[in-house]
């Protein structure tokens, strides 16, 4: 069986680093990693879905419904 090929975009977080640089492997996955700034990842992923996996953050503002 062929490995799953994933394109991934994040910033350079230490909790991804070992996976990104190959020190830790996920069996059955080949990844192509893009390290970019937060705003670029968010904008490009939400607008164009340029990668299979990307970090996103959802921030809720104050609740004005009251």
Secondary structure by P-SEA (a helix, b strand, c coil): cccbbbbbbbccccccccccccccccccbbbbbbbbcaaaaaaaaaccccccbbbbbbbbcccccc
